[in-house]
């Protein structure tokens, strides 16, 4: 397979271009800090993006709109339980993941038992999660324990710890998708649900596991983000709804399902951060920044689709 | 096919009736001209936005930018249309045309609509911020008068909902072009074989959606008298929910304009109903989600037993 036919290449090229243009403004100085910031903030987008990618791989109509609400709920409950006490980091992590597991099970129950379209099921469920988050904490900001906050903002071998977590997750997801039976089942289900079912694949089990995975990923991202930014906020997940879908598609996964792309998600997550810092460093006002971000997203999708059509 | 499966409109009608009955039971004073007006106050822009979303879903696409687009239309209405009516009208016309263009581009380049509209939501939101960096603007007087008119017998919102439903029903369900448009969602290839230009049809569907999106923005400003760049962001999800509540399907061109308007009314009423229940504000959003789930559960009755998805 030629290098140019790799679908993830485009998001990495775009990220590199955005990085170069931003670094050029400061004539190379601050390039290290920029890369570090991109890896830190990109990690959260990459983690939720990986989850959303698995769901989108399930085929048309599959998308999880409850990611922001799950992130907020998991972070709020975890930080409340930890109560800024030292040595409670793993208790908090456990609670966040339990929230994720619950949310994933609830989402899938709505989809399977009530036969709701996933878009509507996750949308309706997210309203409930949001309410629980508001009720449990009323938006009070509880600081994460010092050790956890240090971990979330710290670095290891020069890279941010959150980026290591994101990277490890990406590798796990890649191995599962490319090298395990589960991954093959997931891709087959996304390519043709009916055929997959007739071939004896337990499609409902695959779908359940996928919706639970995305909720677990969201919960983990929420837990880390709250520790990173010094507390949970009710709107902390907001930008990750569109972000999670954008990184999947820019990353070269097929929106029609059945074809996923792990490295591309990371490239796109870096790109999404870098493009905003690029526009910021050139002094674009909020309105112009949004217009350009949207235009760039569409341009990449067009570039990726014309390449696909020629291939 | 069962009776219910053939008459899909029964579900939205019954849901609205049950919710309305529950509201009247909780608050009998709502059973008046004034009460109904309050209950359905914000229904008109939501109904128009739901119709816009329905037109996109009708051709098997989905529009994630609708909320941002309605906000932009509202910002233009509260600024240019008020200060310089001709220029404002031209901008709004331009917005409708750009929606039509978007539909054509999505079709020609075979782009996934969900992603393109996602990108466009940034663009519309950015332009709206440009026009109105801080909340403000003024509704044109004629629009304010139109939206607060008090027709005899039934309040404005109810009359407007009936008119919207009737007009879009004639357009989508009864007219020739409406049938062809639904055919694009049902079987695009056969529509193309029959000699229709799919690009033009998609552009038409998107253009109509743009028209209804602009109308939603104008109606919203007429009610709220001012605008801001984020005024209607929640309409994206509300409109999708409204279409599905009204018995529409995401694929196959199976939509119902009357159902969509009723779905929008149900969603509006759900919010009013919850404030009558004196529910703690913490739970209002959650209860709205619960009502949505409850109503959609009734869809189970409509799907045939053991039917494959």
Interface residues (C-beta under 8 A of the other chain):
Chain A: X60 X61 X63 X65 X110 X114 X115 X116 X117 X119 X120 X121 X123 X124 X125 X126 X127 X128 X129 X130 X131 X132 X134 X135 X138 X193 X194 X242 X245 X246 X249 X255 X256 X285 X286 X287 X288 X289 X290 X291 X292 X293 X294 X295 X297 X298 X301 X302 X305 X306 X309
Chain B: X62 X64 X109 X110 X111 X112 X114 X115 X116 X118 X119 X120 X121 X122 X123 X124 X125 X126 X127 X128 X129 X130 X133 X237 X240 X241 X244 X250 X251 X280 X282 X283 X284 X285 X286 X287 X288 X289 X290 X292 X293 X296 X297 X299 X300 X303 X308 X309
